[in-house]
Amino acid sequence: MSRFWSDQVAGLAPYVPGEQLKRPNLLKLNTNEHPYGPSPRALEAIRAASTDHLRFYPDFGATALREAIAALHSIQADQVFLGNGSDEVLAHVFNGLFRKAGRIVLMPDVGYSFYPVYCRFYQIPHEFIPVAADFSIQVADYTTRRATAPAGIIFANPNAPTGMALTLASVEQILAANPDSVVVVDEAYVDFGAQTAVPLLGRYDNLVVVHTLSKSRALAGLRVGYALASPQIVEGLLRIKDSFNSYPLDSIAQAGARAAIQDEAYFDQMCRAVIRAREHLVKRLKTLGFQVLPSLTNFVFARHPGHSAASLHLALRERAILVRHFKQPRIEQFLRITVGTPDDCERLSDVLAEILDTSGRDGQDI
């Protein structure tokens, strides 16, 4: 602690990202990165943008990229807001839409752990709504009328880290019941089998849909995210951005992201490959005795009734396989496992089988 810190810094509890080890033959299944590379068209666009033109500032409005995203979703470019990864987009959403005196933000108690971090950072009062015993989000918990309408409601759909998704009809129920609250649907994983809320934008001016190119577009290293909303909401977010950093996306990121967005054939092919690998991984894990929540993401959330998640996590780590273990209440016995290539999934399954067999012979948890 430094005596030069501001009053706020000492009290912050930052978000903790997944572990990044440097080990030979490491199988990294802990941060939900895409198992396949980005679109070849995106890589070519990145190379083409790497010229002496980089001495100029990028287009601060990222016009071409916003137009490509708008075309993808059949909306207008003034409904697109861009940021340096969806986490920055979410930060501006919390700052620009949720800071309303006397009003709280609602979110699931099992959800993306960055949400409460932003609430603490921006001093936004919030309430955790417990998910059901089966870890599903209960629509009725968000549609009950309150004396004071919440400033906002936010949830990931599919949810993280559970991988479970609400239907479009359920999302619409929440929107319709909260006309005076901003409803943010974080769709980081939607492309792996869930329903997007984008078609509801024309009917609900309180909807914000957040996407990232880190997952289904395999561009986690490029840091591009975006929000889709009404032009009025986007205008407010742009005011926040331009009061913080007018150039969040560099020229290379804009070029690569635009090419990735436009290469729909590659995108569809890779999403289908991940879904097939996920289905196979779920079968293997169930054969090994794991309980696996229904997933529509590029990861699975699983627990083994005979072994602690902490010990399994450590045993895998010792064998150069990283998965994610969360220590918070209700989910401390689960592992979140990124879906890799078929070979990755086979290696993981084989190692788990070995671990479980060894511990079974020893008659104790590992």
C-alpha positions as CSV (number, residue, x, y, z in Angstrom):
1,M,0.0,0.0,0.0
2,S,1.3,3.4,-0.9
3,R,0.6,6.6,0.9
4,F,0.0,8.2,-2.5
5,W,-3.0,6.0,-3.3
6,S,-6.4,7.7,-3.5
7,D,-9.0,6.8,-0.9
8,Q,-10.8,4.5,-3.3
9,V,-7.8,2.3,-4.3
10,A,-7.2,0.7,-0.9
11,G,-10.8,-0.7,-0.8
12,L,-10.9,-2.2,-4.3
13,A,-11.1,-5.9,-4.8
14,P,-10.2,-6.3,-8.5
15,Y,-11.4,-9.0,-10.8
16,V,-9.0,-12.0,-10.9
17,P,-8.5,-13.4,-14.5
18,G,-7.8,-17.0,-15.2
19,E,-4.3,-18.3,-14.5
20,Q,-1.7,-17.8,-17.3
21,L,1.1,-20.4,-16.9
22,K,4.2,-20.8,-19.0
23,R,4.9,-24.5,-19.1
24,P,5.8,-27.0,-21.9
25,N,3.0,-29.0,-23.3
26,L,0.4,-27.0,-21.4
27,L,-3.3,-27.6,-22.1
28,K,-5.0,-24.3,-21.3
29,L,-8.7,-24.9,-20.7
30,N,-9.3,-22.2,-18.1
31,T,-10.1,-18.9,-19.9
32,N,-12.6,-19.9,-22.6
33,E,-10.4,-19.1,-25.5
34,H,-11.4,-20.5,-28.9
35,P,-9.6,-23.8,-29.7
36,Y,-9.1,-22.8,-33.4
37,G,-7.4,-19.7,-34.8
38,P,-9.1,-16.5,-36.1
39,S,-10.5,-16.2,-39.6
40,P,-7.7,-16.2,-42.2
41,R,-9.3,-13.1,-43.6
42,A,-8.9,-11.4,-40.2
43,L,-5.2,-12.4,-40.1
44,E,-4.7,-11.1,-43.6
45,A,-6.4,-7.8,-42.7
46,I,-4.2,-7.4,-39.6
47,R,-1.1,-7.9,-41.7
48,A,-2.3,-5.5,-44.3
49,A,-2.9,-2.8,-41.6
50,S,0.6,-3.2,-40.2
51,T,2.2,-0.4,-42.3
52,D,3.7,3.0,-41.8
53,H,0.2,4.2,-41.8
54,L,0.2,3.4,-38.1
55,R,1.8,6.8,-37.5
56,F,-1.7,8.2,-37.9
57,Y,-4.4,8.0,-35.3
58,P,-7.1,5.5,-36.0
59,D,-10.7,6.4,-36.9
60,F,-12.0,7.4,-33.5
61,G,-15.5,6.5,-34.6
62,A,-14.5,3.1,-36.1
63,T,-17.0,3.9,-38.8
64,A,-16.3,0.9,-41.1
65,L,-16.4,-1.6,-38.2
66,R,-19.6,-0.1,-36.8
67,E,-21.2,-0.4,-40.2
68,A,-20.0,-4.1,-40.6
69,I,-21.5,-4.9,-37.2
70,A,-24.7,-3.1,-38.0
71,A,-25.0,-5.1,-41.2
72,L,-24.4,-8.3,-39.4
73,H,-27.2,-7.7,-37.0
74,S,-29.6,-5.9,-39.4
75,I,-29.6,-2.7,-37.4
76,Q,-28.3,0.9,-37.9
77,A,-24.7,1.9,-37.3
78,D,-25.8,4.5,-34.7
79,Q,-27.0,1.6,-32.6
80,V,-23.5,0.2,-32.2
81,F,-21.1,1.1,-29.5
82,L,-17.5,-0.2,-29.5
83,G,-14.9,-0.7,-26.8
84,N,-11.6,-2.3,-26.0
85,G,-13.0,-5.7,-25.2
86,S,-16.5,-6.2,-23.8
87,D,-15.2,-5.6,-20.3
88,E,-14.5,-1.9,-21.2
89,V,-17.9,-1.7,-22.9
90,L,-19.5,-3.1,-19.7
91,A,-17.5,-0.6,-17.6
92,H,-19.0,2.3,-19.6
93,V,-22.5,0.7,-19.3
94,F,-22.2,0.6,-15.5
95,N,-20.9,4.1,-15.3
96,G,-23.2,5.6,-17.9
97,L,-26.5,3.8,-17.3
98,F,-26.5,2.4,-13.7
99,R,-25.4,5.3,-11.5
100,K,-28.8,6.6,-10.4
101,A,-29.3,7.8,-6.9
102,G,-31.5,5.7,-4.7
103,R,-31.8,2.9,-7.3
104,I,-30.1,-0.5,-7.3
105,V,-28.8,-3.0,-9.9
106,L,-30.1,-6.5,-9.9
107,M,-27.9,-9.5,-11.0
108,P,-27.7,-13.2,-10.4
109,D,-25.7,-14.4,-7.4
110,V,-23.9,-16.9,-9.7
111,G,-22.8,-14.9,-12.7
112,Y,-19.9,-13.1,-14.3
113,S,-17.7,-12.0,-11.4
114,F,-16.8,-8.7,-13.0
115,Y,-20.3,-7.3,-12.4
116,P,-19.9,-6.7,-8.6
117,V,-16.4,-5.4,-9.2
118,Y,-17.8,-2.6,-11.4
119,C,-20.5,-2.0,-8.8
120,R,-17.9,-1.5,-6.1
121,F,-15.7,0.6,-8.4
122,Y,-18.5,3.0,-9.3
123,Q,-20.2,2.7,-5.9
124,I,-23.4,1.4,-7.4
125,P,-25.8,-0.3,-4.9
126,H,-26.7,-3.8,-6.1
127,E,-28.6,-6.9,-5.1
128,F,-27.8,-10.5,-5.8
129,I,-30.8,-12.5,-6.9
130,P,-30.2,-16.2,-6.1
131,V,-30.4,-18.6,-9.0
132,A,-32.5,-21.7,-8.5
133,A,-31.2,-25.0,-7.0
134,D,-30.5,-26.2,-10.5
135,F,-28.6,-22.9,-11.2
136,S,-31.1,-21.6,-13.7
137,I,-32.1,-17.9,-13.6
138,Q,-35.7,-17.6,-12.6
139,V,-37.6,-15.0,-14.6
140,A,-40.2,-14.4,-11.9
141,D,-37.4,-13.0,-9.7
142,Y,-36.9,-10.1,-12.1
143,T,-40.5,-9.4,-13.1
144,T,-41.9,-8.6,-9.6
145,R,-42.8,-5.0,-9.3
146,R,-40.8,-3.0,-6.7
147,A,-41.6,0.3,-5.0
148,T,-38.6,1.8,-6.8
149,A,-37.7,0.5,-10.2
150,P,-34.1,-0.8,-10.3
151,A,-31.6,1.3,-12.2
152,G,-30.7,-1.8,-14.2
153,I,-30.7,-5.5,-14.5
154,I,-27.7,-7.4,-15.9
155,F,-27.1,-11.0,-16.6
156,A,-25.0,-13.1,-19.0
157,N,-27.0,-15.2,-21.4
158,P,-25.8,-17.9,-21.6
159,N,-24.8,-17.4,-18.0
160,A,-21.2,-17.5,-16.9
161,P,-19.9,-19.7,-15.3
162,T,-22.8,-22.1,-15.5
163,G,-23.3,-22.1,-19.3
164,M,-27.1,-22.2,-19.0
165,A,-29.3,-20.0,-21.1
166,L,-32.7,-18.3,-21.0
167,T,-35.0,-18.5,-24.0
168,L,-35.7,-15.3,-26.0
169,A,-39.3,-15.4,-24.6
170,S,-37.9,-15.3,-21.1
171,V,-35.6,-12.4,-21.8
172,E,-38.6,-10.5,-23.3
173,Q,-40.6,-11.1,-20.2
174,I,-37.9,-9.4,-18.1
175,L,-37.7,-6.5,-20.5
176,A,-41.5,-6.0,-20.6
177,A,-41.8,-6.1,-16.9
178,N,-39.1,-3.4,-16.4
179,P,-39.8,-0.5,-18.8
180,D,-38.1,2.0,-16.5
181,S,-34.9,0.0,-16.0
182,V,-32.0,-0.7,-18.4
183,V,-31.8,-4.5,-19.0
184,V,-28.3,-5.5,-20.1
185,V,-28.0,-9.0,-21.7
186,D,-24.3,-10.0,-21.9
187,E,-24.1,-12.4,-24.8
188,A,-20.4,-13.2,-24.8
189,Y,-21.2,-16.9,-25.5
190,V,-24.4,-16.7,-27.4
191,D,-23.0,-17.9,-30.7
192,F,-22.5,-21.5,-29.4
193,G,-26.2,-22.4,-29.4
194,A,-28.3,-19.8,-27.5
195,Q,-30.8,-17.3,-28.8
196,T,-29.7,-13.7,-29.1
197,A,-31.9,-10.8,-27.8
198,V,-30.9,-8.6,-30.8
199,P,-34.3,-9.0,-32.5
200,L,-35.9,-7.3,-29.5
201,L,-34.0,-4.1,-29.9
202,G,-36.7,-2.6,-32.2
203,R,-39.4,-3.2,-29.5
204,Y,-37.6,-2.3,-26.3
205,D,-35.7,0.9,-25.8
206,N,-34.4,-0.3,-22.4
207,L,-32.4,-3.2,-23.9
208,V,-28.6,-3.3,-24.2
209,V,-27.0,-6.3,-25.8
210,V,-23.2,-6.8,-25.3
211,H,-21.0,-8.9,-27.5
212,T,-17.3,-9.7,-27.8
213,L,-15.0,-11.0,-30.5
214,S,-12.9,-12.8,-27.9
215,K,-14.9,-16.0,-27.9
216,S,-16.7,-17.2,-31.1
217,R,-14.5,-15.0,-33.3
218,A,-11.3,-16.2,-31.7
219,L,-9.8,-12.8,-31.3
220,A,-9.3,-12.6,-27.5
221,G,-5.8,-11.0,-28.1
222,L,-7.3,-8.2,-30.2
223,R,-9.6,-6.8,-27.6
224,V,-12.8,-5.8,-29.4
225,G,-16.2,-5.7,-27.8
226,Y,-19.5,-3.9,-28.6
227,A,-22.9,-3.0,-27.3
228,L,-26.1,-2.8,-29.3
229,A,-28.8,-0.5,-28.1
230,S,-31.1,2.4,-29.1
231,P,-29.3,5.4,-30.7
232,Q,-30.1,7.4,-27.5
233,I,-28.4,4.9,-25.2
234,V,-25.4,4.7,-27.6
235,E,-25.1,8.5,-27.6
236,G,-24.8,8.4,-23.8
237,L,-22.1,5.7,-23.9
238,L,-20.2,7.7,-26.6
239,R,-20.2,10.7,-24.2
240,I,-18.6,8.4,-21.5
241,K,-16.0,7.0,-24.0
242,D,-15.0,10.4,-25.4
243,S,-14.6,11.7,-21.8
244,F,-12.3,8.8,-21.0
245,N,-10.5,7.6,-24.2
246,S,-11.5,8.7,-27.7
247,Y,-9.3,6.0,-29.3
248,P,-10.1,2.7,-27.6
249,L,-9.6,0.6,-30.8
250,D,-6.4,0.9,-32.8
251,S,-6.3,0.6,-36.6
252,I,-5.1,-3.0,-36.5
253,A,-7.9,-4.0,-34.2
254,Q,-10.5,-2.3,-36.4
255,A,-9.2,-3.9,-39.5
256,G,-9.0,-7.4,-38.0
257,A,-12.4,-7.2,-36.3
258,R,-14.1,-6.0,-39.5
259,A,-12.7,-8.9,-41.5
260,A,-13.7,-11.4,-38.9
261,I,-17.2,-10.1,-38.8
262,Q,-17.5,-10.3,-42.5
263,D,-16.2,-13.9,-42.8
264,E,-19.4,-15.6,-41.8
265,A,-18.6,-18.9,-43.5
266,Y,-15.5,-19.5,-41.3
267,F,-17.4,-18.3,-38.2
268,D,-20.3,-20.7,-38.8
269,Q,-17.9,-23.6,-39.4
270,M,-15.8,-23.0,-36.3
271,C,-18.9,-22.6,-34.1
272,R,-20.2,-25.9,-35.3
273,A,-16.9,-27.5,-34.6
274,V,-16.9,-26.3,-31.0
275,I,-20.5,-27.4,-30.4
276,R,-19.6,-30.9,-31.7
277,A,-16.6,-31.1,-29.4
278,R,-18.7,-29.8,-26.5
279,E,-21.2,-32.6,-27.0
280,H,-18.5,-35.2,-27.1
281,L,-16.8,-33.8,-24.0
282,V,-20.1,-33.8,-22.0
283,K,-20.6,-37.5,-22.9
284,R,-17.0,-38.4,-21.7
285,L,-17.4,-36.4,-18.5
286,K,-20.7,-38.1,-17.7
287,T,-19.1,-41.5,-18.3
288,L,-16.5,-40.6,-15.7
289,G,-19.2,-39.8,-13.2
290,F,-19.3,-36.1,-13.5
291,Q,-22.5,-34.1,-13.2
292,V,-22.5,-31.5,-16.0
293,L,-24.9,-28.6,-16.3
294,P,-26.6,-28.1,-19.7
295,S,-24.3,-25.7,-21.6
296,L,-24.8,-23.5,-24.7
297,T,-21.3,-22.0,-24.5
298,N,-17.7,-23.0,-25.3
299,F,-17.2,-24.4,-21.8
300,V,-18.9,-26.8,-19.5
301,F,-19.5,-26.6,-15.7
302,A,-19.1,-29.9,-14.0
303,R,-18.7,-31.5,-10.6
304,H,-17.8,-35.0,-9.4
305,P,-19.8,-36.3,-6.4
306,G,-16.9,-38.3,-5.2
307,H,-14.1,-35.7,-5.4
308,S,-13.6,-32.1,-4.4
309,A,-13.2,-29.6,-7.2
310,A,-10.2,-28.1,-5.5
311,S,-8.3,-31.4,-5.5
312,L,-9.2,-32.2,-9.1
313,H,-8.1,-28.7,-10.2
314,L,-4.8,-29.2,-8.5
315,A,-4.3,-32.7,-9.8
316,L,-4.9,-31.5,-13.4
317,R,-2.6,-28.5,-12.9
318,E,0.2,-30.9,-11.8
319,R,-0.3,-32.7,-15.1
320,A,-0.1,-29.5,-17.2
321,I,-3.8,-29.0,-17.7
322,L,-5.5,-25.8,-16.6
323,V,-9.2,-25.5,-15.8
324,R,-11.0,-22.9,-13.8
325,H,-12.0,-23.4,-10.2
326,F,-14.1,-20.7,-8.4
327,K,-14.1,-20.7,-4.6
328,Q,-17.2,-18.7,-4.0
329,P,-20.2,-20.2,-2.2
330,R,-22.6,-22.5,-4.1
331,I,-20.2,-23.3,-6.9
332,E,-17.0,-24.2,-5.1
333,Q,-17.4,-27.9,-6.1
334,F,-17.6,-27.1,-9.8
335,L,-14.9,-26.9,-12.4
336,R,-15.3,-24.7,-15.5
337,I,-13.7,-26.4,-18.4
338,T,-13.1,-24.7,-21.8
339,V,-14.0,-26.8,-24.8
340,G,-10.9,-27.5,-26.8
341,T,-10.2,-29.4,-30.0
342,P,-11.3,-33.0,-30.0
343,D,-7.7,-34.0,-29.2
344,D,-7.7,-31.6,-26.3
345,C,-10.9,-33.0,-24.9
346,E,-9.6,-36.6,-25.3
347,R,-6.4,-35.6,-23.4
348,L,-8.4,-34.0,-20.6
349,S,-10.8,-37.0,-20.4
350,D,-7.9,-39.5,-20.3
351,V,-6.1,-37.7,-17.6
352,L,-9.2,-37.3,-15.5
353,A,-9.9,-41.0,-15.9
354,E,-6.3,-41.7,-14.6
355,I,-6.8,-39.3,-11.7
356,L,-10.1,-40.9,-10.7
357,D,-8.8,-44.4,-11.0
358,T,-5.7,-43.6,-8.9
359,S,-7.7,-42.0,-6.2
360,G,-10.3,-44.8,-6.3
361,R,-7.5,-47.4,-5.7
362,D,-6.2,-45.4,-2.9
363,G,-9.6,-45.1,-1.4
364,Q,-9.4,-41.4,-0.8
365,D,-10.0,-38.0,-2.4
366,I,-7.0,-36.7,-4.3
